Amino acid sequence: MTGLLARSNPLLLLAWAALAMVAAVAVRDLLTGVVMLALVVGIGLVVLPGRSGPRLRYLVVLLAALSTGWSTWLVGDRDLVVAVTAGLRVSVLALPGVALAPLVDPSELADQLAQRLKLPARGVIAVTAALQRIDLMAETWRQVSRTRRARGGGPGRGPVSQLRHLGSVSFAVLVATMRQATAMATAMDARGFDGADRRSWAELGPWRRSDTALLVLGVVLTILPYVLWWSR
């Protein structure tokens, strides 16, 4: 079962992220928060693939939880339980989305949105192109950084040098991204993406039994914090 989500329907991944937001609303006490976070982490270790993107992205969730807990403790009654509960709520809210985001393939998502949800093809293609741009921006950033270092233009140890390097790389990535987007728009217009009313899709959008089972599991996990809340 390990890595099951890597082969799952992209709509299922979006559904899990949305269900996490619904479940986080019911995290009103410390026990519910601890139970839900433990379940999210435990199930994630089972169903997520071993390599599902950079692990540093989880640092964003940790910082968000710590800052929320700290601000709740600081501006509230300085109740540690309330502060920890707030941090747990943010963790339950954000962790599934951060974990699942690298697993969503833009092309597969487009197939599902158009074929299964019957969304307008023009909007689906626009969203897909934008998501692919995001992936290419990250790769462009790495290429520009490596090129500057190879030419002796890497950042120094001081903060001023780091900021200058960040600014120059950001500008180079912005220019490259605009050029790539212009080339893509020209190619899409040349292939009739703007005027076609009906479109065909290269890949099918299947929904497997495992997707249904995982969706049911997500719904159960969403209901669980409400049951714990109402039973107290």
C-alpha angles and dihedrals in degrees: 000000000000111000093014092140091058088070096040131113113273089229088059090055091051090047092053091051091049093047089053089060090052092047093049090062090067095052095107102140139038097253094052091047094050093047094048095046091048091051093047093050094042095049090044091056089053103043103029119088118249093248109037101147136301113332091215088079088076087064087073090060091047093050091047092050094046094046092048092049092046094049091046091052093044101048097031131061090296090251108163094203092054091047094050091047090054091051091049090050091055090047093052089047099048107027099075093048093048091047096047100041096085090052095061110099110204094216094049090045090053091052091052096045093050102037103033104028093032093224119168110282095224093057092044092053091047092052091047092051091050092050091049089051089057092055091047092049090059091050091046090052091054092047094049092047092050092047093051092049091048089054093048096257098117122132123270127227097266123092092238091056091047091052092048091050091049092050095048094047091047091052092048092049091048092053093046092048093051091050092049092047091050091050091049093049091050092049092048092051091048090054094051100253091142100052105035114107098188125038137190123218126223096216133042122240105228125185111207132201089248088059090054091048092050091047090053089049090052092050091050091051089050093053094045098076090050090052091050091047096049093043093059 
